[in-house]
């Protein structure tokens, strides 16, 4: 956890009497470490000591206040408080524009104002450091080997692509079934890239009404439309310098696709109702469970946008194709749930493991997490047994191995399953199963299900 450090303060003042006054005032606080300097050069030569706050006299014998302030801000983000007999408002405004934290005039209220300003600056510095600390924690959390659990060959291929993704700003397109962890992968790419200290902004396209989408993404000016009472910054602007993640990109309306294409090509946007051109420096990651190539063929997705978004394609394998990763993930979720709920360490019995490995997980990793959390609650001791595991999938997917049937019945079920999946397209099913279409027709004659349409 982040701990607040002592505040190191530099006093830069050429008046010895006033230096002693400031040093006395600040030294009353045991948390303050105070050093004094009489020239701008002495102060700049000692910046390597990394002071937290500098009180700076505006009129020094060797350098102007503006010059010293500029040199300090160029060195590091140190909070500088100007203390001066100069009372011109214009001077104060200019120094604040240059990055001064505050401007205090030398009078009878200097002591109280200075202490209040330093306390405020200290809280601000503490907050900034805590944010930096949390950002570092997040970065560590999303290291590939910590955030994406598993060791299967299919997952190792994903890791290899992610290692390439973080080295450049190339657009990444993530595909995979619902629940495979597309947003988790997007975050892992961002927090392992050079942009990790900048924002990660996620937008679920499917969750936003189409009539609000343009404003949500690109923002609007006050009065741009009924209800636009204030200016609104869009998600693309929020992500400036960082990464924007457009989840379920395949759900985007065709009209908006054209506007998105222009923003991506030009790396600039104009808010709705505005004329100002806003330049963008962002990393784009998109994800979908749809086959965008098929969507292009049927006219639901723009071909030019498809190629613009393709970038580095990363396909996430379904959980059923990841072998023993199912068990590894199950144990990981049990451990996390036990820790969060102050439960003893939970073990997974051999029978429970076998039951998990025989299930197809249509909801993928998300479904497994829910199943294991429920199992942890249902368990009577510290071992998860097969009976503690319940499958409640609403998917139409069928797990044929859960039923005992003859080979002939299995064949019927498999053919019926594929016909349902591919809208009774016999040619497509024959290709998927690598059998002749006449074989399918022969089996269909013997099946009691509804005939092919």
C-alpha positions in Angstrom: 0.0 0.0 0.0 1.2 3.6 -0.8 2.7 5.4 2.2 2.9 9.2 2.5 6.5 10.4 2.5 8.0 13.4 4.3 7.7 16.7 2.3 11.0 18.0 1.1 10.7 21.8 0.7 13.2 24.2 -0.9 13.0 27.9 0.1 14.5 30.1 -2.7 14.8 33.7 -1.3 17.6 36.3 -1.5 16.5 38.2 1.7 18.3 36.5 4.7 15.7 37.8 7.2 12.8 36.6 5.1 14.5 33.3 4.6 14.8 32.8 8.3 11.1 33.7 8.7 10.0 31.2 6.1 12.4 28.5 7.5 11.1 29.0 11.0 7.4 28.8 9.9 7.9 25.6 7.9 10.2 23.9 10.4 7.5 23.9 13.0 6.0 20.9 11.1 8.1 17.8 11.8 7.0 16.3 8.4 8.7 19.1 6.5 12.4 18.8 5.5 13.5 22.4 4.7 16.5 23.5 2.7 17.3 27.2 1.7 18.9 28.8 -1.3 19.6 32.4 -2.1 19.9 32.2 -5.9 18.1 30.6 -8.8 21.2 28.8 -9.9 21.7 27.2 -6.4 18.2 25.9 -6.5 18.5 24.5 -10.0 21.8 22.8 -9.2 20.1 21.0 -6.3 17.0 19.7 -8.1 18.6 16.3 -8.1 17.5 16.1 -4.4 14.0 15.9 -5.8 12.1 18.4 -3.6 8.4 18.0 -3.3 7.6 21.8 -3.1 9.6 24.9 -3.8 8.8 28.4 -2.5 10.2 30.8 -5.0 10.9 34.5 -4.7 9.9 36.3 -7.8 12.9 38.7 -7.8 16.2 36.9 -7.5 19.7 38.5 -8.1 20.7 36.2 -10.8 17.6 34.9 -12.7 14.0 36.0 -13.2 11.2 34.2 -11.5 9.8 33.1 -14.9 13.2 31.6 -15.9 13.6 29.6 -12.6 10.0 28.4 -12.7 10.4 27.2 -16.3 13.6 25.3 -15.5 12.0 23.7 -12.5 8.9 22.5 -14.4 11.1 21.2 -17.3 13.1 19.2 -14.7 10.1 17.5 -13.0 6.5 18.1 -11.9 7.5 19.9 -8.7 4.9 22.1 -7.1 6.2 25.7 -7.1 4.7 28.4 -4.9 5.7 32.0 -5.9 6.2 34.4 -3.0 6.7 38.0 -4.0 6.2 41.6 -3.0 5.0 42.1 -6.6 1.2 42.6 -6.5 0.4 42.9 -10.2 -2.4 40.6 -11.1 -1.0 40.2 -14.7 2.3 38.9 -13.3 0.5 36.4 -11.1 -1.7 35.1 -13.9 1.3 34.7 -16.3 3.2 32.7 -13.6 0.2 30.5 -13.0 -0.1 29.8 -16.7 3.6 28.8 -16.7 2.8 26.1 -14.1 3.1 27.8 -10.7 0.8 26.1 -8.1 0.0 29.4 -6.3 1.1 33.0 -6.1 1.4 34.6 -2.6 2.2 38.2 -1.9 4.4 39.2 1.0 2.2 40.7 3.7 0.9 39.9 7.2 -1.2 37.0 5.9 1.8 35.2 4.2 2.3 32.7 7.0 -1.3 31.4 7.0 -1.7 31.4 3.3 1.6 29.6 2.8 0.8 26.9 5.3 -2.7 26.4 3.7 -1.2 26.3 0.2 1.5 23.8 1.2 -1.1 21.5 2.8 -3.3 21.7 -0.3 -0.3 21.0 -2.5 0.8 18.2 -0.3 -2.7 16.6 -0.6 -2.6 17.0 -4.3 0.9 15.4 -4.5 -0.2 12.6 -2.3 -3.2 12.0 -4.6 -1.0 12.0 -7.7 1.4 9.5 -6.1 -1.5 7.3 -5.0 -2.9 7.4 -8.6 0.5 6.5 -9.9 0.8 3.7 -7.4 -2.7 2.3 -8.4 -1.7 2.5 -12.1 1.4 0.5 -11.3 -0.8 -2.1 -9.4 -3.1 -2.3 -12.4 -0.2 -2.7 -14.8 1.1 -5.6 -12.7 -2.4 -7.1 -12.5 -2.7 -7.2 -16.2 0.7 -8.7 -16.9 -0.1 -11.5 -19.4 0.9 -14.4 -17.2 -1.2 -13.0 -14.3 -4.3 -11.8 -16.0 -4.8 -14.6 -18.6 -4.7 -17.9 -16.9 -3.8 -21.1 -18.6 -1.0 -23.0 -20.3 -2.6 -24.8 -23.3 -1.1 -24.7 -26.8 -4.0 -22.6 -28.0 -3.4 -20.0 -25.3 0.3 -19.9 -26.0 -0.4 -18.9 -29.6 -2.5 -16.0 -28.2 0.4 -15.0 -25.8 2.8 -14.9 -28.8 0.5 -12.5 -30.7 0.0 -10.3 -27.6 3.7 -9.9 -27.2 3.8 -8.6 -30.8 0.8 -6.3 -30.2 2.4 -4.4 -27.3 5.5 -3.4 -29.3 3.7 -1.1 -31.7 0.4 0.9 -32.0 -1.1 -1.4 -34.6 -4.9 -1.8 -34.4 -5.8 -5.1 -32.8 -9.0 -7.0 -33.7 -10.0 -9.6 -31.1 -12.5 -12.3 -32.1 -13.9 -15.2 -30.1 -17.1 -16.5 -28.6 -19.0 -14.6 -25.9 -17.2 -15.1 -22.5 -13.8 -15.9 -23.8 -12.2 -12.7 -22.2 -11.9 -10.3 -25.1 -12.0 -7.2 -22.8 -9.4 -8.8 -20.5 -7.1 -9.3 -23.4 -7.6 -5.7 -24.6 -6.7 -4.4 -21.1 -3.6 -6.7 -21.0 -2.4 -5.2 -24.3 -3.0 -1.6 -23.1 -1.3 -2.1 -19.6 1.7 -3.8 -21.1 2.2 -1.1 -23.8 3.9 2.3 -23.7 0.4 3.8 -23.3 -0.2 2.1 -19.9 -0.1 5.4 -17.9 -2.8 6.9 -20.2 -6.6 6.1 -20.2 -8.1 2.8 -21.2 -11.6 3.5 -22.3 -14.0 0.6 -23.1 -17.2 1.0 -25.1 -19.7 -1.7 -25.6 -21.3 -0.9 -28.9 -24.2 -3.3 -28.4 -25.2 -1.6 -25.1 -25.7 1.9 -26.5 -28.8 2.9 -28.5 -27.8 3.7 -32.1 -29.3 7.2 -31.9 -26.9 8.0 -29.0 -23.8 6.3 -30.4 -22.3 9.2 -32.4 -22.5 11.6 -29.4 -21.2 8.9 -27.1 -18.1 8.2 -29.3 -17.4 11.7 -30.7 -19.1 14.1 -28.2 -21.3 17.1 -28.9 -21.4 20.9 -28.4 -23.9 22.7 -26.3 -27.2 23.2 -28.2 -26.2 20.6 -30.9 -29.6 18.9 -30.5 -32.6 18.9 -28.1 -31.3 18.0 -24.6 -27.7 19.0 -25.3 -27.5 21.5 -22.5 -23.7 21.3 -22.1 -20.7 20.3 -24.1 -19.9 16.6 -23.9 -16.5 15.0 -24.5 -16.8 11.7 -26.4 -15.1 8.4 -25.6 -12.4 9.0 -28.3 -11.4 12.3 -26.6 -11.4 10.6 -23.2 -9.0 8.0 -24.5 -6.5 10.7 -25.7 -2.9 9.3 -25.4 -4.2 5.9 -24.4 -6.4 3.1 -25.8 -10.0 3.0 -26.9 -11.6 -0.5 -26.9 -14.7 -0.9 -29.1 -16.4 -4.1 -28.0 -19.0 -5.8 -30.2 -18.0 -3.6 -33.2 -20.0 -5.9 -35.4 -23.2 -4.4 -33.9 -22.5 -0.8 -35.2 -25.0 0.8 -37.5 -23.8 1.2 -41.1 -24.3 4.9 -41.1 -22.0 5.4 -38.1 -19.4 3.0 -39.6 -18.7 5.6 -42.3 -18.1 8.3 -39.6 -15.9 5.9 -37.6 -13.9 5.1 -40.7 -13.1 8.8 -41.3 -12.1 9.3 -37.7 -9.7 6.3 -37.8 -8.2 7.3 -41.2 -7.7 11.0 -40.3 -7.0 10.6 -36.6 -9.2 13.6 -35.9 -12.9 14.3 -35.1 -15.4 17.1 -34.9 -18.0 17.0 -32.2 -21.7 17.1 -33.2 -22.7 20.7 -33.7 -19.1 21.9 -33.7 -16.5 23.2 -36.1 -13.3 22.6 -34.1 -11.1 19.8 -35.5 -9.7 17.7 -32.6 -6.6 15.8 -33.3 -6.4 12.3 -31.8 -3.5 10.2 -30.5 -5.1 6.9 -29.6 -4.6 3.1 -29.8 -7.6 1.3 -31.2 -8.6 -2.2 -30.2 -11.9 -3.8 -31.4 -13.6 -7.0 -30.6 -16.5 -9.0 -31.8 -18.1 -12.5 -31.6 -19.3 -12.2 -35.1 -17.5 -13.3 -38.3 -16.9 -9.8 -39.8 -15.9 -11.2 -43.1 -19.3 -12.9 -43.4 -21.0 -9.6 -42.3 -19.2 -7.8 -45.1 -20.4 -10.4 -47.6 -24.1 -10.0 -46.6 -23.8 -6.2 -46.5 -24.0 -5.6 -42.7 -20.4 -4.3 -42.4 -18.4 -1.9 -44.6 -15.6 -3.6 -46.4 -13.3 -0.6 -46.2 -13.8 -0.4 -42.4 -13.2 -4.1 -42.1 -9.8 -3.8 -43.6 -9.0 -0.7 -41.6 -9.9 -2.5 -38.4 -8.3 -5.9 -39.1 -4.8 -4.8 -38.0 -3.4 -7.6 -36.0 -6.1 -10.3 -35.6 -6.2 -12.2 -32.3 -8.6 -15.1 -32.1 -9.4 -16.3 -28.6 -10.1 -20.1 -28.5 -13.3 -21.3 -26.8 -12.8 -22.8 -23.4 -13.8 -26.3 -24.6 -10.7 -26.2 -26.9 -8.2 -25.4 -24.1 -8.0 -28.8 -22.5 -6.6 -28.7 -18.9 -6.9 -24.9 -18.8 -10.4 -25.6 -17.6 -9.1 -27.2 -14.4 -6.4 -24.5 -14.0 -9.0 -21.8 -14.3 -11.4 -23.5 -12.0 -8.8 -23.7 -9.3 -7.9 -20.1 -9.9 -11.5 -18.9 -9.5 -11.9 -21.1 -6.4 -8.8 -19.5 -4.8 -10.0 -16.0 -5.7 -13.5 -16.6 -4.3 -12.2 -18.1 -1.1 -9.8 -15.1 -0.6 -12.5 -12.6 -1.2 -15.0 -14.3 1.2 -12.6 -15.3 3.9 -13.1 -19.0 3.2 -10.6 -21.8 3.8 -8.6 -22.9 0.8 -10.8 -25.0 -1.5 -9.7 -28.1 -3.3 -11.1 -29.6 -6.5 -11.8 -33.4 -6.3 -10.7 -35.7 -9.2 -14.4 -36.5 -9.9 -15.2 -32.7 -10.0 -12.3 -32.2 -12.5 -13.6 -35.0 -14.7 -17.1 -33.5 -14.7 -15.7 -30.0 -15.7 -13.6 -31.5 -18.5 -16.6 -33.3 -20.0 -18.7 -30.1 -20.3 -18.6 -27.9 -23.4 -18.9 -24.5 -21.6 -21.0 -22.6 -24.1 -20.6 -19.5 -21.9 -16.8 -20.0 -21.8 -14.6 -18.6 -19.1 -17.4 -16.3 -17.7 -19.6 -19.4 -17.3 -16.8 -21.4 -15.6 -16.3 -18.5 -13.1 -20.0 -18.5 -12.1 -20.1 -22.3 -11.8 -17.1 -22.4 -9.5 -18.4 -19.6 -7.3 -21.6 -21.4 -6.9 -19.8 -24.7 -6.2 -17.8 -23.0 -3.5 -21.0 -21.9 -1.8 -22.6 -25.3 -2.1 -19.6 -27.3 -0.8 -20.0 -28.8 2.7 -16.3 -28.8 3.4 -13.1 -27.6 1.8 -13.3 -30.0 -1.1 -15.4 -29.4 -4.2 -17.1 -32.6 -5.2 -18.8 -33.5 -8.5 -22.3 -33.0 -6.9 -21.4 -29.5 -5.9 -21.0 -28.5 -9.6 -24.2 -27.5 -11.4 -24.5 -26.7 -15.1 -27.3 -24.3 -15.9 -26.5 -23.2 -19.4 -29.3 -21.6 -21.5 -27.3 -22.2 -24.7 -28.7 -24.3 -27.4 -25.4 -26.1 -27.6 -25.6 -29.8 -26.9 -23.2 -31.9 -24.9 -23.6 -35.3 -26.6 -21.3 -37.0 -24.1 -23.7 -36.5 -21.2 -26.1 -39.0 -22.7 -25.7 -42.7 -23.2 -26.8 -43.6 -26.8 -26.0 -45.9 -29.6 -23.6 -44.8 -32.3 -26.5 -44.5 -34.7 -28.4 -42.2 -32.3 -25.2 -40.2 -31.7 -24.9 -39.8 -35.5 -28.5 -38.6 -35.8 -28.0 -36.1 -33.0 -24.8 -34.7 -34.5 -26.4 -34.3 -37.9 -29.5 -32.7 -36.5 -27.3 -30.3 -34.3 -25.3 -29.1 -37.3 -28.4 -28.7 -39.5 -30.0 -26.5 -36.8 -26.7 -24.6 -36.4 -26.4 -23.9 -40.1 -30.0 -23.3 -41.0 -30.5 -26.7 -42.6 -27.9 -25.9 -45.3 -27.0 -29.5 -46.3 -24.0 -28.6 -48.4 -22.5 -26.6 -45.6 -23.1 -29.3 -43.0 -21.6 -31.9 -45.4 -18.5 -29.8 -45.7 -18.3 -29.3 -41.9 -18.7 -33.0 -41.1 -16.6 -34.1 -44.1 -19.3 -36.5 -45.4 -21.3 -36.6 -48.7 -24.6 -34.8 -48.9 -26.2 -38.1 -49.9 -25.2 -39.6 -46.6 -27.0 -36.7 -44.8 -30.2 -37.2 -46.9 -30.1 -40.9 -46.1 -29.9 -40.3 -42.4 -32.6 -37.6 -42.6 -35.1 -40.1 -44.0 -34.6 -42.2 -40.9 -34.8 -39.3 -38.4 -38.1 -38.4 -36.7 -37.2 -34.7 -36.5 -38.8 -32.2 -38.8 -37.6 -32.5 -42.4 -35.1 -30.2 -44.1 -36.7 -27.0 -45.3 
